[in-house]
Structure formats: structure tokens, C-alpha cells
Amino acid sequence: MNYQGIMNNIKYFKIVSLVCISVLLVQCYNEDKFGTPIFQERCFDGIQNGDETGIDCGGSECKPCSVESEFAGTYRQVDQMGRPAVNLLLNVEGRRDSLNLTVPSKMHAKFQQVFKNKIMILDTTYTTNVLGLDAEALATLFSKDVLWVAENGPTNYYNGSTIMTGRALGEDVMDANLLWIFGGPGGTKNNNDPLLIQDGVPTNDVPFLNTFPYLAPPF
Amino acid sequence: MIKSKLFARISSVGLVILAIVLMSGDHNDAPTLTGTSADIADFYAFEAPDSDNLVLIMNLQGLIPAGAPTEFAEFDEHVLMEFNIDLNNDLKEDVLIQAIKRRDSMFFFGPFPTLETGLESTINTDIMHKVKISSKDDVHISEEDGMKFFAGPRDDSFFFDRIQFDMYMAGNANGGFTDPGIDTYAGKNTLSIVVELPKSMLGTPVANVNPFAPNTPTYNMWVETKRKIQ
């Protein structure tokens, strides 16, 4: 091999090496063989961006944050719930998002009248119910949307004698709500054509567990 | 290759979301929240088999179709979940338990006295516990400081003939419900967080809260989801 040939080979080798190195760098920069980025410029840019949970830390791609920075930030209410199905049964179209964005201490002022009107729409001849509550009182109860939970004693949303001491799994809370709205003082109103005081679904489709976490396994 | 995989993934996410929106309406039926990662499906609070303890359950993202891959129903790292406990019947939280996902775990904070009430929260990291998020076949429960924690997919514990109710409300079922009815929530899943803790950790509630049990000291409890704004 003459000198020119050697030089040509070296040149060729240089070009190939350069191309190889560049490809390697680009490849490394973007992702490893599992498609997971192994280097992100934004993890070093001094601001919280991407899915970072603090400045240049947390999320899927940067190093973990310290406890303080990992959980830093302000969170604003988007949903709220106390008793079951209050929004569905007693609120009206156009006001449902608003209830979810309201704290319980301000609900009565904003929703009691709405709920009272809705009760009289659902049952135009509503007088009182099995709890002895007229429309005004029933609307007041539900417009403070918190769940009462007794400090001691058995938990029942409603079983005829124990009333609203919490809410346990497996309780037919919708039949209770329907009974209070449609059942009249004797609990027998609207019991046939229309049938409104029970929905014909008295139990969950699968049994609950007797031990923690109590909820049934997923499908 | 990558693009077609991406499109396949986007379209299947779309189908699942569409299915959830069509089927659900969440148990609360709130238009802008339905099917989102902050959508509360249910709240339970009851005395545990060990009567010194209370059990608190929050279900989110109700009506998840059976077998839906977990990436379509994940806890959201930007959504804070809160159990609120009012002790003095002013309808403002006095004690708080917070929960939020980070990586493969659910972190729980509290119970602690609230420093702030109202629509906005920051996370108080003083009392912190965690549990690895369960999947269908890999269940994790943690027990720390007398408390138990769970986070993961579970059977949707709500049962109701929602479709018949909606038909009646729309004027299309004048006879009301049928007996038996059809459980709209059968065979569906939710994402759940469960906490069991000694009542003594919550403080003492006042009486004269529940008019049907006036002598029984009673907590006011409710749950909230809050999305990160800054």
C-alpha cells in the first residue's frame, strides 16, 4: 500500500468514525435501547418543566426530589363529595360543576333553594318523608354535603332505625335516598307505577372483603 | 413504526375515554369532570371490625371497563386527594389526610390539624406514609404507626340502575324503575385509596350534629380532589 493509499484509508476511517460517533451521540441523547430518555437537558435548566415535580427533579426523567420540593405546590379543588349522589339527585343542569367547586360551609347559601325546588319537581306532591323532614328541611340537610360519621357505634347510612351514622360498603344508599325523596311520610308512596322508591338493585355484584382493604378485587 | 405505535396508543386511549364518558357521567354527573383523573366516584367512612378504628375509602374514575390496561386508569401525580374531618360542626375541616401519587407509590400525609381551609391546599409533609400502588395481581398493603394504607384498582363498589334512572328523568320510562333492575356498575372498576386508622388520631367530635342521633359525638367528613395549579 502506497502513501496515498494509507492517507485515503485514514481519511475514510476518520469519516466513518465521525459518523459513528455522531450517530452514537444522537442516539444516546434521545433514548436508550428501551426507548427511555437517559439524558434530558431540561433536568438541568433551573426551572420546573416537563413532568418534573420540583425544579429539575422528580417526574419520569430527572433525579428524585427532596421531600420538600417533591411535594411543593398549590392545589385547587376540582371535585367534592360527602353523601352519595347529591349532585345527581338534587342538583340541576348547569349547577353541577359549581357544587363540586364549593366548600361545604358555603353550600347551604348557594344550593338549599335549588335543592328544595328540585325536590318539588321530582315529587310535585311532596309533603314530608319517613325521616319527618319537609322539603325545606330535606334540602337543608343535603345542601350541607358532608357525611355524618358517628364516633362510636355501628355504621349505617339508613336501616330504618340507625340513621346516617356513616356509610359502609354494601349499604343500598340509593334506595335510602330514593325513599327519602319519593316515599312520602309512610315510605310507601311511589311504590308501583311509577316505581321510584327502589331501583331493583339491592346489592353489589360481587361480595366485599371482611378484611382490609375491604373493597372487592378488580375485574 | 414508532409513529404507528403512537397512533395506535392514542386511538385506544380515545376509545377508552369515550367509553367512560358514554357509560359514566360519574356518580355525580358533573359535566367537565367526567372521566378525568380527578373525578370522585364514591366516598365511604365506617367503623372497622376493630371498633377502635375507622375506615376511609375514596374511589376515583368510576366505571373503568374490566381489563382496561392500567395506563388508561392511573392515579395522576398532579391530583391531590383529601379526606376532610370537621370536629366542631362548623363545616370547615379541622383535621386532614392527604394522598398523592409519586412514581410507583401513593404517599399519605396526616392526619394533622389543618393550617388552611378552603379551595386551595399545599401538602403538609410532616407526617408521611406510603404504600406501593397495587395492580390486579400484585396487591400491596402497608401498616405503619397503627394505620393501614392501600391504593390501586378495585371493583366499583357502587350499585344502581343508573340507566333506568336517566331514562325516567328524561321522560322515557314513566313506570320508573323495574324490579329486578340492572346494575350499571356491575363488572366495572374504580381506582381506590383506603386508609384505616385509630379514631383517637382524629380528635374528639362534638355531639348535636346528627339530629337522628343527637347524643352521639359525630364527625362531618367529606372528600375532595385538588389539581396542581402552580
Interface residues (C-beta under 8 A of the other chain):
Chain A: D51 T53 G58 G59 P64 V67 E68 E70 F71 A72 G73 T74 Y75 R76 Q77 V78 D79 Q80 M81 G82 P84 A85 V86 N87 L88 R96 D97 L99 N100 L101 V103 P104 S105 M107 L131 K144 D145 V146 L147 W148 V149 A150 E151 N152 G153 P154 T155 T162 I163 M164 T165 G166 R167 A168 L169 G170 D172 M174 N190 D193 P194 L195 L196 Q198 D199 G200 V201 T203 N204 D205 V206 F208 N210 T211 F212 P213 Y214 L215 A216 P217 P218 F219
Chain B: H27 N28 D29 A30 P31 T32 L33 T36 A38 D39 I40 D42 F43 Y44 A45 F46 E47 P49 S51 L54 V55 I57 N59 A66 G67 E77 V79 L80 D86 D90 L91 K92 I100 R102 R103 F107 F109 T117 G118 L119 E120 S121 T122 I123 T125 M128 K136 V139 I141 K148 F150 G152 P153 R154 D155 S157 F158 F159 F160 D161 Q164 F165 Y168 N174 G175 G176 F177 T178 D179 P180 G181 I182 D183 Y185 A186 G187 K188 N189 S192 V194 E196 K199 T204 P205 V209 N210 F212 A213 T216 P217 T218 Y219 N220 M221 W222 V223 E224 T225 K226 R227 K228 I229 Q230
